[in-house]
Amino acid sequence: MVNIKSPLRIFIEDSIKELIRGFRRQRIKWRNAFLLGSIMTTIVVLLHTPTFSVFSDEEETESSSPIYLNGSLHLNIQIVSSDAKVENFHALRTRTPIVQLNASEASGTVISRKRRKRKKRKKTKDELILPDPPPAQPHVLSSSERRALSLPPKKALTYAKLEIQRAPEIINDTDLFAPLFRNLSVFKRSYELMELILKVYIYPDGEKPIFHQPHLNGIYASEGWFMKLMESNTQFVTKNPEKAHLFYMPYSVKQLQTSIFVPGSHNIKPLSIFLRDYVNMLSTKYPFWNRTHGSDHFLVACHDWGPYTVNEHPELRRNAIKALCNADLSDGIFVPGKDVSLPETTIRNAGRPLRNIGNGNRVSQRPILAFFAGNLHGRVRPKLLKHWRNKDDDMKIYGPLPHNVARKMTYVQHMKSSKYCLCPMGYEVNSPRIVEAIYYECVPVVIADNFMLPFSDVLDWSAFSVVVPEKEIPRLKEILLEIPMRRYLKMQSNVKMVQRHFLWSPKPRKYDVFHMILHSIWFNLLNQNQTSFDDHSPDS
């Protein structure tokens, strides 16, 4: 005789099996588990009520035997017939399913738990956790600083310039690490005055995606992250252009290239014409460009084509402050002392820009002397590989990292395991490897003639990097080995200290890369020999 299971029994057995599978995979939907437990409790109560019958006698006999699943887990559920006495109800209700794990299942549970703990630790380690800065001491404004707040922009800039020139000497500072800076006293005072005085007006003109839509991923992300943080800033941004010391043109060269450039045309002149027309529109609509001929306006461009997009507008090229990743001193576009070298930072996760940054190996765990891997474009990289690829075990020099090598050690692991990370120029002088090396606490070796290093107006790059002329590539290993271990240890320690000045955070922090870029623009604005800076200071 064939026993026919009721729909309710089929539902209960399927639910129990699914619950057991969840236990085995360590993926338990607790809401469903509690709901199933409630249903089963209700059914047991009803089954042991004398007036209620669900299953036939045949089904009851079948259900009294254990149910086996995959040979390692069984449930021992006993259900009495519907004519059970009411006296036994309380005893039967307390019986619960007995779940037994065999040895292999128990060991698998322990291993899975350990794996989850390791994964949790690794996830925490992958994210660079920045400690909250200590609460800043309230700055008491001097009488001259209070007067400076009420000055018109030109006089306020003159006051700031004179104040920086007579900055008090700082020997020890709790916020900043003095060996990283050319002149800590000058930088500290300049930064304080920037926070006190600087106001930036952002032109609202321009349609997305070229304007007001930041590109936040990849090697050109610096221009996008600056735009994002600048437009959401409340400390420095003003809605009143008459109070502004600087005027920001919020466009993205990366978005300009995506929207206008015709692939395969090898012609970037249309980008320059578009930007020329945009500046002409601003000069017609507003009075601010014409009154200074653009000397208090600035742009931020990290794309390699950034310098060349200004060629069609002479005043834009000559007068405006250009923050460029492609800070090439040889092309005549980048002007040191006026323009700003923008760090090229690779952002792989726009939602978590600090992920996989930091946590570099100790010096004792860096067996590789020098490492490079990348595409072979430009004049320097082929020369580097010609002299050093497969020539020396201490010099791990590749083109694109081979798959058989990457399976054993990733690109990031190579950087974390190397004393020096080589940063040769590509088509242009800039390279994202410079900041990547800083991220992974590897001393960068810059091989790019005519490159103005980022923030070199305030940072002393000799304290945490090595610059090698292109002609010295054949002597590269010799140059690195000549560096005393004591100096290397100091440079590697300084790399960790300077790292904070190159980090993008969703919420900007004092002295981070956003503030360092803005400070360099402010600092160069003050140092320009403008005819409008002929006023006297507030004290005089």
C-alpha positions as CSV (number, residue, x, y, z in Angstrom):
1,M,0.0,0.0,0.0
2,V,1.4,3.4,-1.0
3,N,1.3,6.0,1.7
4,I,0.3,9.4,0.5
5,K,1.7,12.4,2.4
6,S,-0.4,15.3,3.1
7,P,0.6,18.8,1.8
8,L,1.2,20.0,5.3
9,R,3.7,17.2,6.0
10,I,5.5,17.8,2.7
11,F,5.8,21.5,3.6
12,I,7.1,20.7,7.1
13,E,9.7,18.2,5.7
14,D,10.9,20.6,3.0
15,S,11.2,23.5,5.5
16,I,13.2,21.3,7.9
17,K,15.6,20.3,5.0
18,E,16.0,23.9,4.0
19,L,16.8,24.9,7.6
20,I,19.4,22.1,7.8
21,R,21.0,23.2,4.6
22,G,21.2,26.7,6.0
23,F,23.0,25.3,9.1
24,R,25.4,23.4,6.9
25,R,26.3,26.5,4.8
26,Q,26.4,28.7,7.9
27,R,23.9,30.9,6.1
28,I,20.8,31.0,8.3
29,K,17.9,33.3,7.7
30,W,16.9,33.7,11.3
31,R,13.6,35.3,10.6
32,N,12.6,32.3,8.6
33,A,13.9,29.9,11.3
34,F,11.9,31.6,14.0
35,L,8.8,31.6,11.8
36,L,9.3,27.9,11.1
37,G,9.7,27.2,14.8
38,S,6.5,29.0,15.6
39,I,4.6,27.0,12.9
40,M,6.0,23.7,14.2
41,T,5.1,24.5,17.8
42,T,1.5,25.3,16.7
43,I,1.3,22.0,14.8
44,V,2.6,20.0,17.7
45,V,0.0,21.6,20.0
46,L,-2.8,20.9,17.5
47,L,-1.6,17.3,17.0
48,H,-1.8,16.5,20.7
49,T,-5.3,18.0,21.1
50,P,-7.8,15.1,21.3
51,T,-10.3,16.7,18.9
52,F,-7.7,17.4,16.2
53,S,-6.4,15.0,13.6
54,V,-4.2,15.8,10.6
55,F,-2.4,12.7,9.5
56,S,-3.8,9.3,8.8
57,D,-2.6,6.3,10.9
58,E,-0.2,5.2,8.1
59,E,1.4,8.7,8.0
60,E,1.8,8.7,11.8
61,T,3.6,5.4,11.7
62,E,5.9,6.7,9.0
63,S,6.6,9.9,10.8
64,S,7.7,8.1,13.9
65,S,10.9,6.9,12.2
66,P,13.9,9.3,12.0
67,I,14.5,11.3,8.8
68,Y,18.1,11.1,7.5
69,L,19.7,13.8,5.4
70,N,23.0,13.3,3.6
71,G,24.0,10.6,6.0
72,S,25.3,13.0,8.7
73,L,22.3,14.7,10.2
74,H,19.1,13.2,11.5
75,L,16.0,14.4,13.3
76,N,14.3,12.3,15.9
77,I,10.8,13.6,16.0
78,Q,8.1,11.6,17.8
79,I,4.5,12.3,17.1
80,V,1.8,10.5,19.1
81,S,-1.6,9.6,17.7
82,S,-4.5,11.9,17.8
83,D,-6.2,9.9,20.6
84,A,-3.3,10.6,23.0
85,K,-4.4,11.4,26.5
86,V,-4.5,15.0,27.6
87,E,-2.3,14.2,30.6
88,N,0.7,13.5,28.4
89,F,0.3,16.8,26.5
90,H,2.8,18.8,28.6
91,A,5.5,16.2,28.4
92,L,5.1,15.8,24.7
93,R,5.2,19.5,24.1
94,T,8.6,19.8,25.8
95,R,10.1,17.4,23.3
96,T,12.2,19.2,20.7
97,P,13.9,18.0,17.5
98,I,17.3,16.5,18.3
99,V,20.0,17.7,16.0
100,Q,23.3,15.7,16.0
101,L,26.5,16.6,14.2
102,N,29.0,14.0,13.3
103,A,32.7,14.7,13.8
104,S,33.3,15.9,10.2
105,E,30.4,18.3,10.4
106,A,31.6,19.7,13.7
107,S,35.1,20.2,12.5
108,G,33.8,21.9,9.3
109,T,31.7,24.3,11.5
110,V,34.8,25.2,13.5
111,I,36.9,25.7,10.3
112,S,34.2,27.9,8.8
113,R,34.0,30.0,11.9
114,K,37.8,30.5,11.8
115,R,37.6,31.5,8.2
116,R,34.9,34.1,9.0
117,K,37.1,35.5,11.7
118,R,40.1,35.7,9.4
119,K,38.0,37.3,6.7
120,K,36.7,39.9,9.2
121,R,40.3,40.7,10.3
122,K,41.4,41.0,6.6
123,K,38.5,43.3,5.8
124,T,39.5,45.6,8.7
125,K,43.1,45.5,7.6
126,D,42.3,46.4,4.0
127,E,40.6,49.6,5.1
128,L,43.0,52.3,6.2
129,I,41.6,53.5,9.5
130,L,42.6,57.1,10.2
131,P,42.5,58.1,13.8
132,D,40.5,61.1,14.7
133,P,42.8,64.1,15.0
134,P,43.1,65.5,18.5
135,P,40.8,68.4,19.2
136,A,42.4,71.6,17.9
137,Q,43.3,74.3,20.3
138,P,41.1,77.3,19.8
139,H,43.0,79.9,17.8
140,V,42.7,83.3,19.4
141,L,42.6,85.9,16.7
142,S,45.0,88.8,17.0
143,S,43.7,92.3,16.4
144,S,45.3,92.4,12.9
145,E,43.6,89.0,12.0
146,R,40.3,90.3,13.1
147,R,40.8,93.4,10.9
148,A,41.9,91.2,8.0
149,L,38.5,89.4,8.0
150,S,36.8,92.7,7.1
151,L,39.3,93.6,4.4
152,P,38.4,93.5,0.7
153,P,40.0,90.6,-1.2
154,K,43.1,92.4,-2.6
155,K,44.1,93.9,0.8
156,A,43.5,90.6,2.6
157,L,45.9,88.9,0.2
158,T,48.5,91.6,0.8
159,Y,48.1,91.2,4.5
160,A,48.5,87.4,4.3
161,K,51.6,87.7,2.1
162,L,53.3,90.0,4.7
163,E,52.3,87.8,7.6
164,I,53.8,84.7,6.0
165,Q,57.1,86.5,5.4
166,R,57.4,87.2,9.1
167,A,56.1,83.8,10.3
168,P,57.4,82.9,13.7
169,E,59.9,80.0,13.8
170,I,58.5,76.6,14.7
171,I,60.8,74.0,16.1
172,N,58.5,71.3,17.4
173,D,54.9,70.9,16.2
174,T,52.3,68.4,17.4
175,D,50.4,68.4,14.1
176,L,53.1,68.2,11.4
177,F,56.4,66.4,11.0
178,A,59.0,69.0,10.4
179,P,61.6,66.9,8.3
180,L,59.0,66.6,5.5
181,F,58.8,70.3,4.8
182,R,61.1,72.9,3.2
183,N,60.1,75.5,5.8
184,L,57.6,74.3,8.4
185,S,57.1,77.8,9.9
186,V,56.1,79.3,6.5
187,F,53.8,76.4,5.7
188,K,52.1,76.4,9.1
189,R,51.4,80.2,9.0
190,S,50.3,80.1,5.4
191,Y,47.9,77.2,6.1
192,E,46.5,79.1,9.1
193,L,45.8,82.2,7.0
194,M,44.2,80.1,4.3
195,E,41.8,78.7,6.8
196,L,41.1,82.2,8.2
197,I,40.8,84.2,5.0
198,L,40.4,82.2,1.8
199,K,37.1,82.3,-0.1
200,V,36.5,80.6,-3.5
201,Y,33.7,81.4,-5.9
202,I,32.7,78.5,-8.1
203,Y,31.2,79.4,-11.5
204,P,27.7,77.8,-11.7
205,D,27.8,77.8,-15.5
206,G,28.3,74.7,-17.7
207,E,26.2,71.6,-18.2
208,K,27.0,68.0,-17.1
209,P,28.9,65.8,-17.7
210,I,31.7,68.2,-18.6
211,F,31.0,70.6,-15.8
212,H,30.0,69.8,-12.2
213,Q,30.1,66.0,-12.7
214,P,33.3,64.6,-11.1
215,H,35.0,61.5,-12.4
216,L,36.0,59.6,-9.2
217,N,37.7,56.4,-10.4
218,G,41.0,55.5,-12.1
219,I,44.3,57.3,-12.5
220,Y,42.6,60.7,-13.4
221,A,40.5,60.8,-10.2
222,S,42.3,63.7,-8.6
223,E,40.5,66.3,-10.7
224,G,37.1,64.7,-9.9
225,W,37.7,64.3,-6.2
226,F,38.8,67.9,-5.9
227,M,35.7,69.0,-7.7
228,K,33.5,66.9,-5.6
229,L,35.0,68.1,-2.3
230,M,35.3,71.7,-3.4
231,E,31.6,72.0,-4.5
232,S,30.4,70.5,-1.2
233,N,32.7,72.6,0.9
234,T,31.2,75.3,3.2
235,Q,34.3,76.7,4.8
236,F,36.1,78.0,1.7
237,V,33.2,78.4,-0.8
238,T,31.3,81.7,-1.0
239,K,28.2,82.5,-3.0
240,N,29.2,86.2,-3.2
241,P,31.9,86.6,-5.9
242,E,32.7,90.1,-4.6
243,K,34.2,88.4,-1.5
244,A,36.2,85.8,-3.4
245,H,40.0,85.6,-3.6
246,L,39.9,82.8,-6.1
247,F,37.5,81.7,-8.9
248,Y,37.2,78.0,-9.8
249,M,36.2,76.8,-13.2
250,P,34.7,73.4,-12.4
251,Y,35.2,71.3,-15.5
252,S,36.8,67.9,-16.0
253,V,39.3,67.2,-18.8
254,K,38.5,63.5,-18.5
255,Q,34.8,64.2,-19.1
256,L,35.8,66.7,-21.8
257,Q,37.8,63.9,-23.6
258,T,34.9,61.4,-23.2
259,S,32.3,63.8,-24.6
260,I,34.1,65.7,-27.4
261,F,37.2,63.8,-28.5
262,V,36.7,61.7,-31.7
263,P,38.5,58.3,-31.2
264,G,41.1,57.7,-33.8
265,S,41.2,61.4,-34.9
266,H,44.5,62.2,-33.1
267,N,43.2,65.7,-32.8
268,I,42.6,67.3,-29.4
269,K,42.2,70.9,-30.7
270,P,38.4,70.7,-30.5
271,L,38.8,70.3,-26.7
272,S,40.9,73.5,-26.5
273,I,38.4,75.4,-28.7
274,F,35.6,74.3,-26.4
275,L,37.5,75.5,-23.4
276,R,38.3,78.8,-25.1
277,D,34.7,79.4,-25.8
278,Y,33.8,78.7,-22.2
279,V,36.3,81.2,-20.9
280,N,35.1,83.8,-23.4
281,M,31.5,83.2,-22.2
282,L,32.6,83.8,-18.6
283,S,34.5,87.0,-19.4
284,T,31.4,88.3,-21.2
285,K,28.9,87.3,-18.6
286,Y,30.9,88.3,-15.5
287,P,33.4,91.1,-14.8
288,F,35.8,89.0,-12.7
289,W,38.0,87.6,-15.5
290,N,38.6,90.9,-17.2
291,R,39.6,92.8,-14.1
292,T,42.6,90.5,-13.5
293,H,42.9,88.9,-16.9
294,G,42.4,85.5,-15.3
295,S,45.2,85.7,-12.7
296,D,42.9,84.9,-9.8
297,H,41.2,82.0,-11.7
298,F,42.2,78.4,-11.5
299,L,41.5,75.0,-13.0
300,V,42.3,71.5,-11.9
301,A,43.1,68.9,-14.5
302,C,44.7,65.5,-14.1
303,H,44.3,64.1,-17.6
304,D,47.5,63.9,-19.7
305,W,45.9,66.4,-22.1
306,G,45.2,68.9,-19.4
307,P,48.0,71.3,-20.3
308,Y,47.1,71.3,-24.0
309,T,43.5,72.2,-23.6
310,V,44.5,75.8,-22.7
311,N,46.4,76.6,-25.8
312,E,43.6,78.3,-27.7
313,H,43.1,81.0,-25.1
314,P,46.3,83.0,-24.5
315,E,45.2,84.6,-21.1
316,L,44.1,81.2,-19.8
317,R,47.5,79.7,-20.7
318,R,49.5,82.6,-19.5
319,N,47.7,84.0,-16.4
320,A,45.4,81.4,-14.8
321,I,46.6,79.1,-12.1
322,K,46.7,75.5,-13.5
323,A,46.8,72.6,-11.1
324,L,48.1,69.8,-13.4
325,C,49.1,66.2,-13.0
326,N,51.2,66.6,-16.2
327,A,53.5,69.2,-14.6
328,D,56.1,69.2,-17.4
329,L,58.6,72.0,-17.2
330,S,59.9,71.5,-20.8
331,D,56.7,72.3,-22.8
332,G,56.4,75.9,-21.7
333,I,52.8,75.6,-20.5
334,F,53.4,74.7,-16.8
335,V,54.9,77.8,-15.0
336,P,56.7,77.0,-11.7
337,G,55.8,79.4,-8.9
338,K,52.4,80.1,-10.5
339,D,51.0,76.7,-11.5
340,V,50.5,73.7,-9.2
341,S,51.7,70.1,-9.6
342,L,48.7,67.9,-8.9
343,P,49.3,64.4,-7.5
344,E,48.0,61.6,-9.7
345,T,46.2,59.2,-7.4
346,T,44.7,55.9,-8.5
347,I,41.2,55.4,-6.9
348,R,39.9,51.9,-7.4
349,N,36.7,52.2,-5.2
350,A,35.0,55.6,-5.3
351,G,32.8,54.6,-2.3
352,R,35.9,53.7,-0.2
353,P,38.9,55.6,-1.5
354,L,41.0,54.5,1.5
355,R,40.6,50.8,0.8
356,N,43.8,48.8,0.3
357,I,46.0,51.7,1.3
358,G,48.7,51.5,3.9
359,N,49.6,48.5,6.0
360,G,52.9,48.0,4.2
361,N,55.4,45.4,5.3
362,R,58.2,46.1,7.7
363,V,61.6,46.7,6.3
364,S,62.7,43.2,7.3
365,Q,59.9,41.8,5.1
366,R,61.0,43.7,1.9
367,P,63.4,41.4,0.2
368,I,63.1,43.0,-3.2
369,L,65.5,45.9,-3.8
370,A,63.5,47.6,-6.6
371,F,60.2,46.9,-8.5
372,F,58.4,48.1,-11.6
373,A,55.6,46.7,-13.7
374,G,53.6,48.6,-16.3
375,N,52.9,49.2,-19.9
376,L,55.8,50.1,-22.1
377,H,55.1,53.5,-23.5
378,G,57.2,56.6,-23.6
379,R,60.9,56.9,-23.9
380,V,62.0,55.9,-20.5
381,R,60.3,52.5,-19.8
382,P,61.7,50.6,-22.8
383,K,65.2,51.8,-21.7
384,L,64.6,50.6,-18.2
385,L,63.6,47.1,-19.3
386,K,66.4,46.9,-21.8
387,H,68.9,47.3,-19.0
388,W,67.2,45.5,-16.1
389,R,64.5,43.0,-17.2
390,N,65.7,39.5,-16.2
391,K,69.1,40.8,-15.4
392,D,69.2,40.8,-11.6
393,D,67.2,38.9,-9.0
394,D,67.2,42.0,-6.7
395,M,65.6,44.1,-9.5
396,K,62.1,42.9,-10.3
397,I,61.5,44.8,-13.5
398,Y,58.6,43.8,-15.8
399,G,56.4,45.1,-18.5
400,P,52.8,44.3,-17.7
401,L,53.0,42.0,-14.7
402,P,53.0,38.4,-16.1
403,H,50.1,36.1,-15.1
404,N,52.4,33.4,-13.7
405,V,54.1,36.0,-11.5
406,A,50.8,37.7,-10.5
407,R,49.4,34.4,-9.3
408,K,52.2,34.1,-6.8
409,M,52.4,37.8,-5.8
410,T,50.1,40.6,-6.9
411,Y,51.2,44.1,-8.0
412,V,50.3,45.5,-4.6
413,Q,52.1,42.7,-2.8
414,H,55.2,43.5,-4.9
415,M,55.1,47.1,-3.8
416,K,54.7,46.1,-0.2
417,S,57.6,43.7,-0.5
418,S,60.0,46.2,-2.1
419,K,62.4,48.7,-0.6
420,Y,62.2,51.0,-3.6
421,C,59.4,51.4,-6.2
422,L,60.5,52.7,-9.5
423,C,58.3,55.4,-11.0
424,P,59.4,56.0,-14.6
425,M,57.5,58.4,-16.8
426,G,55.2,57.1,-19.5
427,Y,54.0,59.2,-22.5
428,E,54.0,62.2,-20.0
429,V,56.2,63.0,-17.0
430,N,53.6,62.2,-14.4
431,S,52.9,58.7,-13.0
432,P,50.4,57.3,-10.5
433,R,53.1,55.0,-9.2
434,I,54.6,57.9,-7.2
435,V,51.6,58.2,-5.0
436,E,51.0,54.4,-5.1
437,A,54.4,53.9,-3.6
438,I,53.6,56.3,-0.8
439,Y,50.3,54.4,-0.2
440,Y,52.2,51.1,0.2
441,E,55.1,52.6,2.2
442,C,57.7,52.0,-0.5
443,V,60.3,54.6,-1.2
444,P,59.5,56.1,-4.6
445,V,62.3,56.4,-7.2
446,V,61.2,59.0,-9.7
447,I,62.7,58.7,-13.2
448,A,61.3,61.6,-15.2
449,D,63.4,64.6,-16.2
450,N,61.6,68.0,-16.2
451,F,58.9,66.8,-13.8
452,M,57.8,69.2,-11.0
453,L,56.9,67.0,-8.1
454,P,53.6,67.6,-6.3
455,F,53.6,70.1,-3.5
456,S,57.3,70.8,-4.0
457,D,56.6,74.4,-3.0
458,V,56.3,73.2,0.6
459,L,57.4,69.5,0.7
460,D,61.1,68.4,0.7
461,W,60.9,65.3,-1.5
462,S,64.6,64.4,-0.8
463,A,63.4,63.4,2.7
464,F,61.2,60.5,1.4
465,S,62.1,59.8,-2.2
466,V,64.9,59.3,-4.7
467,V,65.2,61.2,-8.0
468,V,67.3,59.5,-10.7
469,P,68.1,61.2,-14.0
470,E,67.0,59.3,-17.1
471,K,70.6,59.0,-18.3
472,E,71.5,57.1,-15.0
473,I,69.2,54.1,-15.7
474,P,72.2,51.8,-16.4
475,R,73.6,52.7,-12.9
476,L,70.2,52.3,-11.1
477,K,71.1,49.4,-8.8
478,E,74.5,51.0,-8.0
479,I,72.8,54.3,-7.1
480,L,70.3,52.5,-4.8
481,L,72.9,50.4,-3.1
482,E,75.0,53.5,-2.4
483,I,72.3,54.8,-0.2
484,P,73.3,54.0,3.4
485,M,70.8,51.8,5.4
486,R,70.4,54.6,8.0
487,R,69.2,57.0,5.3
488,Y,66.9,54.4,3.7
489,L,65.3,53.7,7.1
490,K,64.7,57.4,7.6
491,M,63.2,57.8,4.1
492,Q,61.0,54.8,4.6
493,S,59.8,56.1,7.9
494,N,59.2,59.5,6.3
495,V,57.1,57.9,3.6
496,K,54.7,56.7,6.3
497,M,54.6,60.2,7.8
498,V,53.9,62.0,4.4
499,Q,51.2,59.5,3.5
500,R,48.4,61.6,5.2
501,H,49.1,64.5,2.8
502,F,48.2,62.3,-0.3
503,L,44.9,60.7,1.0
504,W,41.4,61.3,-0.3
505,S,38.7,61.0,2.3
506,P,35.0,61.2,1.8
507,K,35.0,63.8,4.5
508,P,38.1,66.0,4.1
509,R,40.6,66.1,7.0
510,K,43.1,68.8,7.9
511,Y,46.3,68.6,5.8
512,D,45.0,65.9,3.5
513,V,45.4,66.0,-0.2
514,F,42.4,68.2,-0.8
515,H,43.7,70.8,1.6
516,M,47.2,70.5,0.3
517,I,46.1,71.2,-3.3
518,L,44.0,74.1,-2.2
519,H,46.9,75.4,-0.2
520,S,49.3,75.2,-3.1
521,I,46.9,77.2,-5.2
522,W,46.5,79.8,-2.4
523,F,50.3,79.9,-1.8
524,N,51.1,80.5,-5.5
525,L,48.4,83.2,-5.7
526,L,50.1,85.1,-2.9
527,N,53.5,84.7,-4.6
528,Q,52.5,86.1,-7.9
529,N,53.8,89.6,-8.8
530,Q,50.5,91.1,-9.4
531,T,50.1,94.8,-9.9
532,S,47.0,94.7,-7.7
533,F,49.1,93.8,-4.7
534,D,50.4,97.3,-4.2
535,D,48.3,98.0,-1.1
536,H,49.7,98.3,2.4
537,S,49.1,95.8,5.2
538,P,46.3,96.4,7.7
539,D,48.9,97.2,10.4
540,S,50.6,99.9,8.5
